[in-house]
C-alpha cells in the first residue's frame, strides 16, 4: 500500500508540473476545454472529457498523462479504463 501512495504522490506532482509548463499557456484561448498532457508535453485538447481521455489512454497509456480542464484547479470526475 505504501508503494501505491508513493506512486499517487509522484503522479500528482508530475501532473502539476506538466500542467504548469504545457497547460497553463492554453488558458487564454482554450479555457474550459479538456487537455491531456503526455510525458513529453504532447497535448490532446477537446470539449468532450471522455473522448480526450480515450485518445490519451490510447496514445500515452493509462495513467501516463496529466488530465485537466483548462483553467480549473482540478477535474471533478474520476475515470478508469477498466470501465470504458
Buried (B, 14 or more C-beta within 10 A) or exposed (E): EEEEEEEEEEBEEBBEEBBEEBBEEBEEEBEEBBBBBBEEEEBBBBEEBEEBBBBBBEEBEBEBBBBBBBBEEEBEEEBEEEEE
